């Protein structure tokens, strides 16, 4: 199906840190980076209100956008560099040399800006034109070292309506906290018209020696990576060809409080213990997990015999910064995440008390964080591979703690921010609610049939939690 708008490329260039501002630098990977080798390329878009014509944008905004990006990359230089992967057994590493750059694309779109900001379901393909593709990796014929680009940026202007900033990056170089640190720093430097002193107190922290590896996890993970590297290829063909819709569902603060109370009341009625950790994150994820599981029943019902004892899986991540195991500051550059998996039987999830079952499972795992975030580290890569192959895996991207709506370039807070890669099956995104403190925005993409079912189940669930407490 043809897109309902056109996109015209105005400029395609590369932006580097200022010349000779950063010496050639090699940065080692830690054991916290290696599990993300096989992660889907991350893509996010930010929409901003900008009621001016394209000429005004190119004359007054674009030059400073590129200049401030150059200055910001001086401090976030690995993003302009590459991941170097030498032949086995040499370890991969990040490398920056003077002149390395980030692809920067400028486009103009005739798209309906208001439509793209909406929460209601829209075709996932409508968003692909606003995020750039990473350049292809290249291999040196002399050394056989593979060089993999890590970041690409795109700015799209909607004449007299808005601006969209799209970012595509490899998860191997940065987690959400790091990439949003970069985006907020770029926004701050832009607002200050190029004055780098505005980010002096929040510069990225590069000391990798503070990430201790007393159990040899780096070697363990590298062996797994080398064994899979030759056969691995990121598969995005499914998401690009499927007839999927993207939508945002808002859990307001009152909705969340009602859900917490409903879970507690249910446990009391059933004479059960309440979930050990009943936070906003836990109850939101539990509710979404159940709604998605039920909506999938619409598609598979009648095709296969469904087994109530079949295990369904949920995966979430937790930031490890400032923990006793990894005492790095909030500005640490790189990946600093722990990965957690929980499981529940299908029959229990779709049952009357499915949300309670899900909340208990997720809450118990969150509670375990108090006794160590790295307890299950050795199984991160193998468990992910196993569950992806088995199926019935739901994973979470993003977090309300990233504060995506604080990324202000001077045009006001973003009108909307979306994680584009949720169109890959089995992923939802979480963010803080833009318009209500304490609320959560959940982004997801489903087939048309599943989306219709999900909306009905989601709305029925919200009504049930509210009615039960009146």
C-alpha positions as CSV (number, residue, x, y, z in Angstrom):
1,X,0.0,0.0,0.0
2,X,1.3,3.4,-0.9
3,X,2.0,5.8,1.9
4,X,-0.5,8.7,2.4
5,X,2.3,11.2,2.1
6,X,5.5,12.0,0.4
7,X,9.0,12.5,1.9
8,X,11.6,14.5,0.0
9,X,15.3,14.4,1.0
10,X,16.6,18.0,1.4
11,X,20.1,17.1,2.5
12,X,22.2,14.0,3.2
13,X,25.5,14.8,5.0
14,X,27.8,13.6,7.8
15,X,28.4,15.3,11.1
16,X,31.7,14.9,13.0
17,X,33.1,16.2,16.2
18,X,35.1,19.4,15.7
19,X,38.5,18.5,14.0
20,X,41.2,17.4,16.4
21,X,38.9,17.7,19.4
22,X,39.1,14.0,20.2
23,X,42.3,11.9,19.8
24,X,42.1,8.5,18.3
25,X,40.5,6.4,21.1
26,X,39.8,2.7,21.7
27,X,37.1,1.8,24.2
28,X,36.8,-1.8,25.4
29,X,33.5,-3.6,25.7
30,X,32.4,-4.9,29.1
31,X,30.5,-8.1,29.8
32,X,27.4,-5.9,30.1
33,X,27.7,-4.8,26.4
34,X,28.2,-8.2,24.8
35,X,24.7,-9.7,25.4
36,X,23.3,-6.9,23.2
37,X,25.2,-8.0,20.1
38,X,22.1,-9.8,18.9
39,X,19.5,-7.1,19.9
40,X,17.3,-5.5,17.3
41,X,18.6,-2.1,16.1
42,X,17.0,0.5,18.3
43,X,14.9,3.2,16.6
44,X,13.1,6.1,18.3
45,X,11.3,9.2,17.0
46,X,10.5,12.5,18.7
47,X,7.8,14.8,17.4
48,X,7.9,18.6,18.2
49,X,5.5,21.3,17.3
50,X,7.0,23.8,14.9
51,X,4.5,26.1,13.1
52,X,6.9,27.5,10.5
53,X,7.6,26.9,6.8
54,X,10.5,24.8,5.6
55,X,12.5,27.8,4.5
56,X,12.5,29.1,8.1
57,X,13.6,25.7,9.4
58,X,16.5,25.4,6.9
59,X,17.7,29.0,7.5
60,X,17.4,29.3,11.3
61,X,17.2,25.8,12.8
62,X,19.2,23.4,10.7
63,X,22.6,25.1,10.9
64,X,22.5,25.2,14.7
65,X,21.2,21.6,14.8
66,X,24.2,20.4,12.9
67,X,26.7,22.7,14.8
68,X,25.3,21.7,18.3
69,X,25.4,18.0,17.2
70,X,29.0,18.3,16.3
71,X,29.9,19.9,19.6
72,X,27.9,17.3,21.5
73,X,29.6,14.4,19.7
74,X,32.9,15.7,21.0
75,X,31.8,14.3,24.4
76,X,29.9,11.3,23.0
77,X,32.5,10.4,20.4
78,X,32.0,6.6,20.4
79,X,28.7,7.2,18.7
80,X,30.5,8.7,15.8
81,X,33.0,5.9,15.7
82,X,32.6,2.2,14.9
83,X,32.5,-1.2,16.5
84,X,35.6,-3.0,15.4
85,X,35.3,-6.8,15.2
86,X,38.7,-8.5,14.4
87,X,38.9,-12.2,13.5
88,X,38.6,-14.7,16.4
89,X,40.1,-14.7,19.0
90,X,40.7,-11.0,19.3
91,X,38.0,-9.2,21.3
92,X,35.8,-6.5,19.6
93,X,36.2,-2.9,20.7
94,X,34.9,0.6,19.9
95,X,37.2,2.9,18.0
96,X,37.1,6.5,17.1
97,X,39.5,8.4,15.0
98,X,39.5,12.0,13.8
99,X,37.0,12.5,11.0
100,X,34.6,9.7,12.0
101,X,31.1,10.9,11.6
102,X,27.3,10.3,12.0
103,X,25.0,10.2,9.0
104,X,22.6,13.1,9.2
105,X,19.6,13.2,6.8
106,X,17.2,16.1,6.4
107,X,13.8,15.5,4.9
108,X,10.5,17.3,4.3
109,X,7.2,15.4,4.6
110,X,3.6,16.2,3.5
111,X,2.3,13.8,6.2
112,X,-0.5,14.7,8.5
113,X,1.4,15.7,11.6
114,X,-1.6,15.5,13.9
115,X,-2.4,12.0,12.7
116,X,1.1,10.8,13.4
117,X,0.9,12.2,17.0
118,X,-2.3,10.3,17.8
119,X,-2.7,7.3,20.1
120,X,-5.2,5.5,17.9
121,X,-4.0,2.7,15.6
122,X,-2.0,3.7,12.5
123,X,-0.2,1.7,9.9
124,X,3.4,0.9,11.2
125,X,4.8,1.7,7.7
126,X,3.8,5.3,8.1
127,X,6.7,5.8,10.5
128,X,9.6,4.1,8.7
129,X,10.3,7.2,6.6
130,X,11.2,9.2,9.7
131,X,14.0,6.9,11.0
132,X,17.3,6.5,9.1
133,X,19.0,3.2,8.4
134,X,22.5,2.5,9.8
135,X,25.2,2.4,7.1
136,X,26.4,-1.1,6.1
137,X,29.3,-2.6,7.9
138,X,32.5,-3.0,6.0
139,X,35.4,-5.5,6.2
140,X,39.0,-4.6,5.6
141,X,40.5,-6.8,2.9
142,X,43.9,-6.5,4.6
143,X,43.1,-7.1,8.3
144,X,39.7,-8.8,8.0
145,X,38.5,-6.4,10.7
146,X,34.8,-5.6,10.4
147,X,33.8,-2.0,11.1
148,X,30.2,-1.5,12.2
149,X,28.6,2.0,12.3
150,X,26.7,2.8,15.5
151,X,24.4,5.8,15.0
152,X,22.4,7.6,12.4
153,X,20.1,10.6,12.7
154,X,17.3,12.1,10.6
155,X,15.4,15.4,11.0
156,X,12.1,15.7,9.1
157,X,10.2,19.0,8.8
158,X,6.4,19.1,8.4
159,X,5.9,22.6,6.9
160,X,3.9,24.9,9.3
161,X,3.3,22.0,11.6
162,X,6.2,20.2,13.3
163,X,9.6,18.6,13.4
164,X,10.5,14.9,13.8
165,X,13.9,13.8,15.0
166,X,14.6,10.1,14.3
167,X,17.5,8.2,15.9
168,X,18.7,4.8,14.9
169,X,21.5,3.2,17.0
170,X,23.1,-0.2,17.8
171,X,22.3,-1.4,21.3
172,X,25.8,-2.7,21.6
173,X,27.2,0.8,22.1
174,X,24.5,2.3,24.4
175,X,21.5,1.5,26.5
176,X,18.5,3.7,26.8
177,X,20.0,5.7,29.7
178,X,23.1,6.5,27.6
179,X,21.3,7.4,24.4
180,X,18.8,9.7,26.1
181,X,21.7,11.3,28.0
182,X,23.1,12.0,24.5
183,X,19.8,13.3,23.2
184,X,19.2,15.6,26.2
185,X,22.8,16.9,26.0
186,X,22.4,17.7,22.3
187,X,19.1,19.5,23.1
188,X,20.8,21.5,25.9
189,X,23.7,22.5,23.6
190,X,21.2,23.5,20.9
191,X,19.2,25.6,23.4
192,X,22.4,27.3,24.6
193,X,23.4,28.1,21.0
194,X,26.5,26.1,21.2
195,X,27.7,26.8,24.7
196,X,29.1,23.5,25.9
197,X,29.3,24.7,29.5
198,X,25.6,23.8,29.9
199,X,26.6,20.1,30.0
200,X,29.8,20.4,32.1
201,X,28.1,18.8,35.1
202,X,26.7,15.8,33.3
203,X,29.5,14.6,31.0
204,X,29.6,10.9,30.0
205,X,31.6,8.6,32.3
206,X,34.0,6.3,30.4
207,X,36.0,4.5,33.0
208,X,35.3,0.8,32.2
209,X,37.5,-0.5,35.0
210,X,34.7,0.1,37.6
211,X,32.7,-2.6,35.9
212,X,34.2,-5.6,37.8
213,X,34.1,-9.0,36.2
214,X,35.2,-11.3,39.0
215,X,33.3,-14.3,37.6
216,X,34.7,-14.2,34.1
217,X,31.4,-13.4,32.4
218,X,33.1,-11.5,29.6
219,X,34.9,-14.6,28.4
220,X,31.7,-16.7,28.8
221,X,29.6,-14.2,26.7
222,X,32.3,-13.9,24.1
223,X,32.4,-17.6,23.5
224,X,28.6,-17.6,22.9
225,X,28.9,-14.6,20.6
226,X,31.7,-16.2,18.5
227,X,29.8,-19.4,18.2
228,X,26.7,-17.6,16.8
229,X,28.3,-14.7,15.0
230,X,28.8,-16.3,11.5
231,X,25.2,-17.5,11.3
232,X,23.4,-14.5,12.8
233,X,21.6,-11.9,10.8
234,X,19.1,-9.4,12.1
235,X,15.7,-10.2,10.6
236,X,13.4,-7.3,10.0
237,X,11.6,-8.6,7.0
238,X,8.6,-9.8,9.0
239,X,7.9,-6.4,10.5
240,X,8.2,-4.7,7.1
241,X,5.8,-7.0,5.3
242,X,3.1,-7.7,7.9
243,X,-0.1,-5.7,8.0
244,X,0.4,-4.2,11.4
245,X,-1.0,-1.3,13.3
246,X,0.8,0.8,15.9
247,X,-1.1,2.4,18.9
248,X,-0.4,4.0,22.2
249,X,-2.4,3.0,25.3
250,X,-2.4,5.3,28.3
251,X,-2.6,4.0,31.9
252,X,-3.5,7.1,33.9
253,X,-2.5,7.5,37.5
254,X,-6.0,6.8,38.7
255,X,-6.2,3.7,36.5
256,X,-2.9,2.4,38.0
257,X,-4.1,3.0,41.6
258,X,-7.4,1.2,40.9
259,X,-5.4,-1.7,39.4
260,X,-3.2,-1.9,42.5
261,X,-6.2,-1.9,44.8
262,X,-8.0,-4.5,42.7
263,X,-5.0,-6.8,42.9
264,X,-4.8,-6.4,46.7
265,X,-8.5,-6.9,47.1
266,X,-8.4,-10.1,45.0
267,X,-5.6,-11.5,47.0
268,X,-7.5,-10.8,50.3
269,X,-10.7,-12.4,48.9
270,X,-8.8,-15.5,47.8
271,X,-6.8,-15.6,51.1
272,X,-3.6,-15.3,49.2
273,X,-0.5,-13.2,49.9
274,X,-0.2,-10.0,47.9
275,X,2.6,-9.6,45.3
276,X,5.8,-8.9,47.1
277,X,6.4,-5.8,44.9
278,X,3.2,-4.0,43.6
279,X,4.7,-1.0,41.9
280,X,3.4,1.0,38.9
281,X,5.8,-0.9,36.6
282,X,4.6,-4.3,37.9
283,X,0.9,-3.8,37.6
284,X,1.2,-2.0,34.2
285,X,3.3,-4.9,32.8
286,X,1.0,-7.5,34.3
287,X,-2.1,-6.0,32.8
288,X,-0.5,-5.6,29.4
289,X,0.9,-9.1,29.4
290,X,-2.6,-10.5,30.2
291,X,-4.3,-8.3,27.6
292,X,-1.8,-9.3,24.9
293,X,-2.1,-13.0,25.7
294,X,-5.9,-12.9,25.5
295,X,-5.8,-10.9,22.2
296,X,-3.5,-13.5,20.6
297,X,-6.1,-16.2,21.4
298,X,-8.3,-14.6,18.7
299,X,-5.8,-15.4,16.1
300,X,-4.7,-18.9,17.2
301,X,-8.1,-20.1,18.3
302,X,-9.4,-22.9,16.1
303,X,-6.0,-23.4,14.4
304,X,-4.3,-25.4,17.1
305,X,-5.2,-27.1,20.3
306,X,-4.3,-24.7,23.1
307,X,-2.6,-26.1,26.1
308,X,-3.4,-24.4,29.5
309,X,-0.1,-25.7,30.9
310,X,2.0,-24.1,28.2
311,X,4.4,-21.5,29.6
312,X,4.3,-17.9,28.5
313,X,7.3,-15.7,29.2
314,X,7.9,-12.0,30.0
315,X,11.3,-10.3,29.8
316,X,12.2,-6.9,31.3
317,X,15.4,-5.1,32.1
318,X,16.7,-3.1,35.1
319,X,19.3,-0.4,35.2
320,X,22.3,-1.4,37.2
321,X,23.9,2.0,37.7
322,X,24.6,3.0,41.3
323,X,24.1,-0.6,42.6
324,X,26.5,-2.2,45.1
325,X,27.6,-4.6,42.3
326,X,28.2,-2.0,39.7
327,X,28.9,1.3,41.4
328,X,29.0,3.5,38.3
329,X,27.3,7.0,38.1
330,X,24.1,7.7,36.2
331,X,26.2,9.3,33.4
332,X,28.1,6.0,32.7
333,X,28.4,5.5,28.9
334,X,27.5,2.1,27.6
335,X,25.2,-0.7,28.6
336,X,24.5,-1.2,32.3
337,X,21.4,-3.4,32.3
338,X,20.4,-6.6,33.9
339,X,17.9,-8.9,32.0
340,X,15.2,-10.8,33.8
341,X,12.7,-13.5,32.7
342,X,9.5,-14.7,34.3
343,X,7.0,-17.3,33.2
344,X,3.4,-18.3,33.9
345,X,1.0,-20.9,32.5
346,X,-1.3,-19.8,29.7
347,X,-4.4,-21.0,31.5
348,X,-3.5,-18.9,34.6
349,X,-2.8,-15.8,32.5
350,X,-6.1,-15.9,30.6
351,X,-8.1,-16.9,33.7
352,X,-10.2,-14.6,36.0
353,X,-7.3,-13.7,38.1
354,X,-4.7,-13.6,35.4
355,X,-3.5,-10.1,36.2
356,X,-2.9,-11.2,39.8
357,X,-0.8,-14.2,38.6
358,X,1.2,-12.0,36.3
359,X,1.7,-9.3,39.0
360,X,3.0,-11.9,41.4
361,X,5.4,-13.4,38.9
362,X,6.8,-10.0,37.9
363,X,6.8,-8.6,41.4
364,X,8.7,-11.6,42.8
365,X,11.4,-11.2,40.2
366,X,11.6,-7.4,40.8
367,X,12.0,-8.2,44.6
368,X,14.9,-10.4,43.8
369,X,16.8,-7.4,42.5
370,X,17.4,-6.4,46.2
371,X,19.7,-9.4,46.6
372,X,21.7,-8.8,43.4
373,X,21.1,-7.7,39.8
374,X,23.7,-10.1,38.4
375,X,22.6,-13.3,39.9
376,X,21.3,-14.8,36.6
377,X,23.7,-13.0,34.3
378,X,25.3,-16.2,32.9
379,X,22.0,-17.2,31.4
380,X,21.0,-13.9,29.7
381,X,22.1,-14.8,26.2
382,X,21.2,-18.5,26.2
383,X,17.8,-17.8,27.8
384,X,16.9,-15.1,25.3
385,X,17.8,-17.4,22.4
386,X,15.9,-20.3,23.9
387,X,12.7,-18.3,24.6
388,X,12.7,-16.5,21.2
389,X,12.8,-19.9,19.5
390,X,10.1,-21.4,21.8
391,X,7.8,-18.4,21.3
392,X,5.2,-16.8,23.6
393,X,7.8,-14.2,24.7
394,X,6.9,-10.6,25.5
395,X,9.7,-8.1,26.1
396,X,9.7,-4.5,27.3
397,X,11.6,-1.7,25.6
398,X,12.1,1.7,27.2
399,X,11.2,2.9,30.7
400,X,9.4,5.8,32.4
401,X,12.8,6.4,34.1
402,X,14.3,7.6,30.8
403,X,12.1,10.8,30.9
404,X,11.9,11.0,27.1
405,X,9.6,14.0,27.3
406,X,12.3,16.1,28.9
407,X,14.2,16.2,25.6
408,X,13.5,19.8,24.8
409,X,15.4,21.6,22.0
410,X,13.7,24.9,22.7
411,X,10.5,24.1,20.8
412,X,8.8,22.8,24.0
413,X,8.5,19.2,25.2
414,X,8.0,16.6,22.5
415,X,4.4,16.3,21.5
416,X,5.0,12.5,21.2
417,X,7.8,10.0,21.3
418,X,7.6,6.5,19.9
419,X,9.8,3.4,20.0
420,X,9.7,2.3,16.4
421,X,11.0,-1.2,16.8
422,X,7.9,-2.4,18.7
423,X,6.7,-3.5,15.3
424,X,9.0,-6.5,15.8
425,X,6.7,-9.2,17.2
426,X,6.8,-9.6,21.0
427,X,7.8,-6.1,22.2
428,X,6.0,-3.3,24.0
429,X,7.4,0.1,24.9
430,X,7.0,2.0,28.2
431,X,7.4,5.7,28.8
432,X,6.2,8.3,31.3
433,X,2.8,9.8,30.4
434,X,3.4,13.2,28.7
435,X,0.2,14.8,30.0
436,X,-0.3,13.2,33.4
437,X,2.3,12.8,36.2
438,X,2.3,9.2,37.4
439,X,0.7,7.8,34.3
440,X,2.3,5.4,31.8
441,X,2.3,5.3,28.0
442,X,2.4,1.8,26.4
443,X,3.3,1.5,22.8
444,X,2.7,-1.7,20.8
445,X,2.1,-3.0,17.3
446,X,-0.3,-5.8,16.3
447,X,-2.1,-7.2,13.3
448,X,-5.4,-5.6,12.6
449,X,-7.4,-8.6,14.0
450,X,-5.2,-8.7,17.2
451,X,-5.4,-4.9,17.6
452,X,-9.2,-4.9,17.5
453,X,-9.3,-7.7,20.1
454,X,-6.7,-6.0,22.3
455,X,-8.5,-2.7,22.4
456,X,-11.7,-4.4,23.5
457,X,-9.9,-6.5,26.2
458,X,-7.9,-3.4,27.4
459,X,-11.1,-1.3,27.8
460,X,-13.0,-4.1,29.4
461,X,-10.2,-4.6,31.9
462,X,-10.1,-0.9,32.8
463,X,-13.8,-0.8,33.4
464,X,-13.7,-4.0,35.5
465,X,-11.0,-2.6,37.8
466,X,-12.9,0.7,38.2
467,X,-16.3,-1.0,38.8
468,X,-15.0,-3.5,41.4
469,X,-13.9,-0.7,43.6
470,X,-17.0,1.5,43.5
